[in-house]
Amino acid sequence: MTDNIIKEEITSLVNKKSSFNIIVLKTINSTNSYAKYLAKSGSPHETVVIADSQTEGRGRLGREFFSPEGTGIYMSILLKPEKIAIPMSFLTVAAGVAVCRVLNNISKTPAEIKWVNDIFMCQKKVCGILAEITNDSIKGTIDNIIVGIGLNVTTPDQVFPGKLGNVAGSVFPENISRNEIIAYIINELRTIYIENNIQKLIDEYKAYSLVLNKRINFTKNGETFTGTAIDINMEGNLIARLENGEKVVLKSGEISLGSENFTN
């Protein structure tokens, strides 16, 4: 049985009130890079680039996102700031919640979010999210946001190179195609950025959290700290309590749960 990514199947399942322009490619260097190129070329709001494989898939901090053909979902959604209801800073949170909604509907294994942008199942990373912007250099404004989502659907552990197999995993859903998963994620994300209920979004994000009430390690201003993740505030920032009782607000960066499984 093949699970080819087919534009017509995705289009038939996306919200009919949307303006999604679906672009399906066999392979590309990076869907985010291509979406940024399209944005600068004038492509409209809700353009979606989907590839069966990527040769230079990217994650946060310049990391590679392994993107073999036939087993994953690699897509980027181009959005215009003036056409979405939620602040741009919440799009990574929104994408994480959208993915978790879908995965929890198609799998018996719960999906959890490792702050800020990774989705885990069974203590393995199955999805990464990368939001990027393009600027109008003349006006000095942000004119596009690109939300990239990489999801391992059926990639076997032995296919991941090197030590990545110890960290990365796949969803392995039953009786559902990649086309359906793509459409469901797109629909859920659109619901969130049209709905504009930040309180609901943060509450749901916290409910999916993998890190709350757990000991974490993190680096801030070049110094490494150990503490407990105690909350996620209304800006999507992680609140940690240090061993001395001091509270620290993390707006970005990497955290670790003391295991190599959670460092990427």
C-alpha positions as CSV (number, residue, x, y, z in Angstrom):
1,M,0.0,0.0,0.0
2,T,1.4,3.4,-1.0
3,D,0.8,6.6,0.9
4,N,1.5,9.2,-1.7
5,I,1.0,12.9,-0.9
6,I,-1.8,14.0,-3.3
7,K,-2.8,17.6,-3.7
8,E,-6.4,16.9,-4.6
9,E,-7.0,14.7,-1.6
10,I,-5.6,17.3,0.8
11,T,-7.6,20.1,-0.9
12,S,-10.8,18.0,-0.6
13,L,-10.4,17.8,3.2
14,V,-9.3,21.4,4.1
15,N,-11.8,23.9,5.5
16,K,-13.8,25.2,2.5
17,K,-14.0,28.7,4.1
18,S,-10.2,29.0,3.9
19,S,-8.1,30.2,1.0
20,F,-5.4,27.5,1.2
21,N,-3.3,27.2,-1.9
22,I,-1.7,23.7,-1.7
23,I,1.6,23.1,-3.4
24,V,2.9,19.5,-3.4
25,L,6.5,18.8,-4.3
26,K,8.4,15.5,-4.7
27,T,11.5,16.9,-3.0
28,I,12.9,20.3,-2.0
29,N,15.8,21.5,0.0
30,S,13.5,23.0,2.7
31,T,9.8,23.7,2.6
32,N,10.5,26.7,4.9
33,S,13.1,28.1,2.5
34,Y,10.9,27.6,-0.5
35,A,7.9,29.2,1.3
36,K,10.1,32.2,2.1
37,Y,11.0,32.5,-1.5
38,L,7.4,32.3,-2.5
39,A,6.5,34.9,0.1
40,K,9.1,37.3,-1.3
41,S,7.7,36.6,-4.8
42,G,4.2,37.7,-3.7
43,S,2.5,34.4,-2.9
44,P,-0.8,34.9,-1.0
45,H,-1.9,34.2,2.6
46,E,-2.4,30.5,3.4
47,T,-0.1,29.2,0.7
48,V,1.0,25.7,1.9
49,V,4.2,24.0,0.6
50,I,4.3,20.2,1.2
51,A,7.2,17.9,0.2
52,D,7.6,14.2,0.2
53,S,11.2,14.7,1.2
54,Q,13.7,17.4,2.1
55,T,17.4,17.5,1.3
56,E,18.2,20.3,3.8
57,G,15.4,20.1,6.3
58,R,15.9,22.6,9.1
59,G,15.0,22.8,12.8
60,R,15.7,25.4,15.5
61,L,19.2,26.7,16.1
62,G,20.3,25.5,12.6
63,R,19.8,21.8,13.4
64,E,19.1,19.4,10.5
65,F,15.6,17.8,10.4
66,F,16.0,14.3,8.9
67,S,13.4,14.1,6.1
68,P,13.4,10.8,4.1
69,E,10.9,10.2,1.4
70,G,7.6,8.4,1.8
71,T,7.4,8.3,5.5
72,G,7.0,11.9,6.9
73,I,5.1,15.1,6.6
74,Y,7.2,18.2,5.8
75,M,5.2,21.3,5.2
76,S,5.3,25.1,5.6
77,I,2.3,27.5,5.8
78,L,2.7,31.1,4.7
79,L,0.6,33.5,6.7
80,K,0.1,37.3,6.5
81,P,0.1,39.0,10.0
82,E,-2.8,41.2,9.1
83,K,-5.0,38.2,8.2
84,I,-4.6,36.2,11.4
85,A,-6.4,37.1,14.7
86,I,-3.8,35.9,17.1
87,P,-0.4,37.7,17.7
88,M,2.4,36.3,15.6
89,S,4.3,35.3,18.7
90,F,1.7,32.6,19.5
91,L,2.0,30.8,16.2
92,T,4.6,28.2,17.4
93,V,2.3,27.5,20.4
94,A,-0.7,27.3,18.1
95,A,1.0,24.9,15.7
96,G,2.1,22.7,18.7
97,V,-1.5,22.5,19.9
98,A,-2.9,21.8,16.4
99,V,-0.5,18.9,15.9
100,C,-1.3,17.5,19.4
101,R,-5.0,17.7,18.7
102,V,-4.6,15.7,15.5
103,L,-2.2,13.1,16.9
104,N,-4.3,12.5,20.0
105,N,-7.3,11.8,17.7
106,I,-5.4,9.3,15.5
107,S,-3.2,7.5,18.0
108,K,-3.7,5.8,21.3
109,T,-0.4,7.1,22.4
110,P,-0.6,10.7,23.9
111,A,1.3,13.5,22.2
112,E,3.1,15.9,24.5
113,I,4.8,19.2,23.9
114,K,8.4,19.8,25.1
115,W,8.5,23.6,25.4
116,V,8.7,25.3,23.2
117,N,8.3,23.6,19.8
118,D,8.9,19.8,19.9
119,I,6.2,17.1,20.0
120,F,7.0,13.8,21.8
121,M,5.3,10.5,21.9
122,C,6.6,7.6,24.1
123,Q,9.6,9.9,25.1
124,K,10.7,10.3,21.5
125,K,10.5,13.4,19.3
126,V,8.1,12.9,16.5
127,C,7.6,16.5,15.4
128,G,9.4,19.8,15.2
129,I,8.0,23.2,14.5
130,L,10.0,26.2,13.1
131,A,8.3,29.6,12.7
132,E,10.2,32.2,10.7
133,I,9.4,35.7,9.4
134,T,10.2,37.7,6.3
135,N,10.7,41.5,6.6
136,D,9.9,44.4,4.3
137,S,13.3,46.0,4.3
138,I,12.0,49.3,3.2
139,K,9.1,49.7,5.6
140,G,10.9,47.8,8.4
141,T,7.8,45.6,9.0
142,I,7.1,41.9,9.1
143,D,5.2,41.0,6.0
144,N,5.0,37.2,6.3
145,I,5.2,34.4,8.8
146,I,6.2,30.9,7.8
147,V,5.2,28.1,10.1
148,G,7.1,24.9,9.3
149,I,6.0,21.5,10.6
150,G,8.1,18.3,10.3
151,L,6.3,15.1,11.4
152,N,7.7,11.6,11.4
153,V,4.7,9.5,10.4
154,T,6.0,6.0,9.6
155,T,9.8,6.4,9.6
156,P,11.4,3.3,11.2
157,D,13.8,3.7,14.0
158,Q,16.6,2.0,12.1
159,V,16.4,4.6,9.3
160,F,17.3,7.5,11.5
161,P,21.1,8.2,11.1
162,G,23.6,7.9,14.0
163,K,22.3,8.5,17.4
164,L,19.1,10.1,16.1
165,G,17.3,6.8,16.4
166,N,17.7,7.0,20.2
167,V,15.9,10.4,20.2
168,A,13.5,10.4,17.2
169,G,10.4,8.4,16.7
170,S,7.3,8.2,14.6
171,V,3.6,8.2,15.1
172,F,2.7,5.0,13.2
173,P,-1.1,5.7,13.0
174,E,-3.5,3.0,11.7
175,N,-5.8,3.4,8.8
176,I,-5.1,7.0,8.0
177,S,-3.1,8.6,5.2
178,R,-0.6,11.4,5.3
179,N,-3.0,13.5,3.2
180,E,-5.6,13.3,5.9
181,I,-3.1,14.1,8.7
182,I,-1.9,17.1,6.7
183,A,-5.4,18.4,6.1
184,Y,-6.4,17.9,9.7
185,I,-3.3,19.8,11.0
186,I,-4.0,22.7,8.6
187,N,-7.6,22.9,9.7
188,E,-6.8,22.8,13.4
189,L,-4.1,25.5,13.0
190,R,-6.5,27.7,11.1
191,T,-9.2,27.3,13.7
192,I,-6.8,28.5,16.3
193,Y,-5.5,31.6,14.5
194,I,-9.0,32.6,13.4
195,E,-10.6,31.9,16.8
196,N,-8.2,34.1,18.8
197,N,-8.8,32.7,22.3
198,I,-5.4,33.1,23.9
199,Q,-6.5,31.8,27.3
200,K,-7.9,28.7,25.8
201,L,-4.8,28.2,23.7
202,I,-2.4,28.5,26.6
203,D,-4.6,26.3,28.8
204,E,-4.5,23.6,26.1
205,Y,-0.8,24.0,25.5
206,K,-0.2,23.6,29.2
207,A,-2.4,20.4,29.3
208,Y,-0.1,18.9,26.6
209,S,3.1,20.0,28.4
210,L,5.8,17.4,28.9
211,V,7.8,19.6,31.2
212,L,5.5,21.2,33.8
213,N,6.3,20.1,37.4
214,K,9.5,18.4,36.3
215,R,13.1,19.3,37.0
216,I,14.8,20.9,34.1
217,N,18.2,22.2,33.2
218,F,18.6,25.4,31.1
219,T,21.2,28.0,30.1
220,K,20.5,31.7,30.5
221,N,23.1,34.4,29.8
222,G,25.8,31.8,29.4
223,E,25.1,30.3,32.8
224,T,23.6,26.8,33.4
225,F,20.7,26.5,36.0
226,T,18.7,23.7,37.5
227,G,15.1,24.2,38.6
228,T,11.5,23.0,38.3
229,A,9.2,24.0,35.5
230,I,6.2,25.4,37.3
231,D,4.1,27.3,34.8
232,I,3.6,28.7,31.3
233,N,2.4,32.3,31.3
234,M,0.0,34.1,29.0
235,E,2.9,35.0,26.7
236,G,3.8,31.4,26.2
237,N,7.0,31.8,28.3
238,L,8.1,29.0,30.7
239,I,8.4,29.8,34.4
240,A,11.0,27.9,36.3
241,R,11.7,27.9,40.0
242,L,15.4,27.6,40.9
243,E,16.6,25.5,43.8
244,N,17.0,28.7,45.9
245,G,13.3,29.6,45.3
246,E,14.0,32.3,42.7
247,K,11.6,32.3,39.7
248,V,13.0,32.7,36.2
249,V,11.1,33.5,33.0
250,L,12.3,31.8,29.9
251,K,11.3,33.4,26.7
252,S,13.3,31.2,24.4
253,G,16.1,28.7,24.4
254,E,16.8,25.1,25.1
255,I,15.8,23.1,28.2
256,S,16.7,19.5,29.2
257,L,15.0,17.0,31.4
258,G,18.2,15.4,32.4
259,S,18.1,12.8,29.6
260,E,19.7,12.8,26.2
261,N,16.2,11.9,24.9
262,F,15.1,15.5,25.5
263,T,18.0,17.6,24.3
264,N,16.9,17.9,20.7
